[in-house]
Each structure stands twice: as structure tokens, then as C-alpha cells.
């Protein structure tokens, strides 16, 4: 599973963990204090925002050279570019500072943080197990824009990035230059662009109008790939290792820093 409805599974996990933390803080505050539940839950919300902002800024600084090349992408938080190792400690430190003179709030707020982290970790662990049992590179028979048949499994033998896209999809169109650059920067990586449900004429017209030169553009007229991997929206980017095992997935527009970060973490590509 890589999405829940139109939402990335990672986004869903963060939202669920935040809700668990909020509820836990309120319940513990009511039990221990009899009041203050609203205050405790608001601190949880503030800490979440501070942690997210810190995690985002840290990620941006790590990949600054790529973000500065496309400054708009700094605001594209949907790319999943966060650094939890920075955000979580800062959020906890902020809670400690805010509750230093309100000792009674510490237990409910810390209980909320702990509950949220446990929920996040548990869901993340379940997601890792799902990836362990994730489908391999599907043995689909597709065709190139030159009407040449090609098996998707023929790309195995090196890391493979598969992007599911369509010309009518604005985020798909915006992220296309990212894959053109990746194709040039990572010669040991197969970048496979699988169009979902469109004609050769529409695809060729789009690529020509945008001046895009992509090596592997495949046609999937029946959107079989989306069904195979359980994607519920476009664009979707999938990461397969050299043996064809799916290691990661990203739903929604992806930026160059986010793509590079995944390639580094999953494949060790610099």
C-alpha cells in the first residue's frame, strides 16, 4: 500500500500519530488535573508545528544546492522532505521550556508525545513490513512511444525508478525536469516513465512542446501498473532495487532534493 485514497501513506501516518498524541494529552490531563486538557492538547499541536518546521528547514539546508536551483520547491512540503532527527528533539525541547513553570502540564504533554511517537514508530514499522512483502517489479508487457514491445522486468539488473504520469496532470508536468536531470546524473539508474492511459500522439505532442528528452517512455493504456502497485493517484514514483524489489514509493509531486535523498538512502547513490 502506498496511498490511502488520494493521500500518501506517510502523510496518513503522521496525521494519525498527531491525533493519537493530541487525544492522549487531553485524556491524561483530565485524569490528573481535572482541567487543563485544552491547554495540554494545544501544546501538543504547537510542538508538532515547531517540529515540522525544524525538520523541513534542516532538510532544506542539507539539500540547499538543489533547492536554490528551484527556490519554489522549498515550499513544496508535499515532497516529503523532512528530517525527523532534528524536528523531534527540538519539539521535545520546546515542550520542556514551555512547561518549566507548569509542572502539572508535563505529565499529560509528555504522555501525549510518547503516545504519538509510539504510534508513529508502530505505523512506520508496519509500513516497513509492508515494503518487505511489497510486489516486485511487475512483469507487465508495455510498449514504447515507437510502438516497440517491452517487458518491464527487462529493466532489472540495476536500480529502477518508475514514474506513473499523465499529460493532463499538472504536478506530473512540473516534475518532469526532475527525471530528465536524474537520467543524466545517475547513469547506473533506469528512469522509466510509464504514461497512464493516453495515446502516443498526446504523449509525443507534450514531450515535444516541453522539450523533454526521456530515454524510457512507456505506454500503459489500461493503467495496469497503477492496479499492480495499488496507487490511487498521479503522479506516483516507485523505487525498485536491482533485483526488482520495491524499496520505496512516493505519491504526489517529487522534487530533486527528495528524489536524491531517496536514491541516497535506498541505493547509496550520491
N, C-alpha and C positions, 0 to 999 in steps of 0.2 A: 504494500500500500504506500503510495507516495502523496496522496491527497485525500482530503475529506470534503466532498463537494468541490467547490472552486478553490479551497484553501490548502496550502502546503501543510503536510502532516507536522512539520517542525513548528509552524506558526500555531497550529492547534495545540501542540504540546505546551508551548509557552503560555498560551491563554488559559489552558486548563490548570497549569501549575499556579498561575497567578490567582485564579479563582479559589483553588484549594487554600492557598496562603491567606487570602482575604477572609474566607469563611472560618478557618482555624483561629485566626487572630480575634475575630468577633466572639466566637464561642468561648474561648479561654478567658477573654476579658469579662464576659458576662458571668462566667462561673467564679472567677477570682475577685472581681471588683464589684459586680452587680451593676456597673455602669462603665462608661468609657469605651464601649465596643466600637462606637463610631470613630473615636479618636484613634484607636488601635488599627482599625482597618484603613483609615486614611494614611497613616504612617506606612503601612504596607504598600499602598498604591504609590506614594511618593518615592519610597525606596526602589520600587520597580522601575519607575521612570528614570531615576538617577542612575540605576544600574544599566538600563538600556542605553541611555545617552553615553555613559562612560564606555561601555562595551563597543558602541558604534564608533566613537571618536578614536578609541585605541586601534580598532581595525582600520580606520581611515588612515591613521598615522603610519601603521605598518605597511600599507599599500599606497602610500602617498603619491609616489611617482605615477602610478596608474590612474589614481583618482584625479590628479591635477591635469592629466591629459584630457579628461572628460569631466569637468567640475560638477556638472548636473548630477552625475551618478552618486555624488556624496549624499544626496537627499533620497536616493533610490533605496530605501531601507528594505524594500521587498527582496533585495538580492541576498538577504540572509547574512550580511556582513557584520557580525558582532563577535566580540572577544570576551566570552564569559569569565575568563580567568582574571580580567580586570574589573568587569562590571559587578560581579558578586561581592568581592571584598570591599569595594567602595560603597555598595549599598548597605552592607552589614556595618561598616564603619560609620556611615551616616546615621543609621538607626541607633547605634551606641551613643553617638554625640547628641541626638535629639532626645534620648531618654535618660541622659546622665543625671538630670534633676527630677525625673519622674520614674522612680524605681518600680512603681506599681505597674507601669506600662511595659516594662522589659519582658516579663514572662509571656504575656499574650502576644507581643510583637515577635519575640524570638521564636515562640511556638509556631506562629504563622510562617515565619521564614523557614524554619525547619521542615514544616509540613510541605511547603511549596517546593523546597529543594528535594525532598524525598519523592514527591510526585513527579518532579522534573526528571530526576535520576531514574526512577522506575519506568517512566514512559520512554525515556531515552534508551534504557536497557532493552525494553520490549522492541523498540524500533530497530536496535542493533540485531536482535534475534530475527526480526522480520527480514532484515537485509541478508542475514545468514541463509535464510531459506528463500531469498528473492529469486525470481526466474533468471535463467541465463539469457544470453543474447538470443532472442528468438530466431528460429530457423525459418524466417519469412522469405518468400521469393518475391522480390520487388523489381523495379526497372529503373534505369537511368532516364534522364531527360532526352537521351538519344534513343530511347526505346530498347536499350540493351538489358536483358535479364541479369539480375544479380542476386545472390543469396546474402542475406545479412550476416550470416555466420562466416562469410569469406573474409570479413574484416578482423576476425580473431587472430591472435598471434602478437598483438600489440595492444596497448590501452586504446579504448574506443570511447569517444564522446558522441552520443546520439542526440540530436535536437529535433523535436517534433514541432512543426511550424505550419503556418499558412500565410498567404499574402494579405488576407483581409484582417489579420491580427496585428494591431499597432505595436504591442510590445515585441512581437516576433520580428517585425520590421526594424525596430530600434536596435535590437540586439545582434542583428546580422553582422555588422562590422566586427563584433567581438570574436565571432567564429572565423572570419576571414583572417584576423590577426593571429588567433590561436593556431590556425592551419599553417601560418608562416613561422610562428615562434616555436612550435613543437613538431618537428619533422617526424618524431617517433610516435606521434599520436594520430589516430584516424579520426577525423572530424566528419561525421556522417549526418547530413541534413535530410530528414525524411518529411517531405511535404504531405499534409493530411487532406486528401480528398479533392485536390484541384487538378486542372488539366495542364498538359505540357505547355500549351500556349500561354496560359496565365502565369505560370512559373517563369518561363523564358522572358516574357514581357517585363515582369517585375525585376528579375536579375539584371536585365539589360538597362532598364531605366535607372537602377540604383548603382550600376557599375560594379556589381559584386561578382567576384570570381571565386567560386567554391568548387573544390575538386570532386566531392562526392555528394551530389544532389539526387535523391531517390524519390520515386513516386509511390504513394500508398493510397490509391483511390478509395479504398473501403475503410481507411483509418484502422486497419488491423493492429498496427503497433500500439495504438492507444489502448485497445482492449487487452492486448497481451500483457502490458505493464500496469494496467489499472489507472491510467491517467484520466483525469476528469476535465482537463483544460489545457489551453495552449498559451504560451509556449511551455514545453517540458523538456528538460535536459537530463539525460541519463549517462551515468559513468560506469563503464564495464572494464574489467581488467583484461590482461592478455588471454586469459582462459575463458573469457566470456561471462564471468560472474559479475552481476550488478553490485557495485560497491556504494553508490550514492545516487541521489536524484534531486533535482531542483525544479520546482514548479513555479512558473512566472518568469518575468524578465531577469536575465542574469547579466551582471556587469563583468568587465575584465578582471577587476580585483577578486571578485567572488569566484570566478572560474579558475583563476590562477591559484587561489587559496585551496580549492578542492583538488586541483591537479597536484599540488604540493603535498597535501595531507594524505591523499589516497594513492598516488602513484609515485611520489617522490620527485616529481618533475619541477625543475627550477625555472 
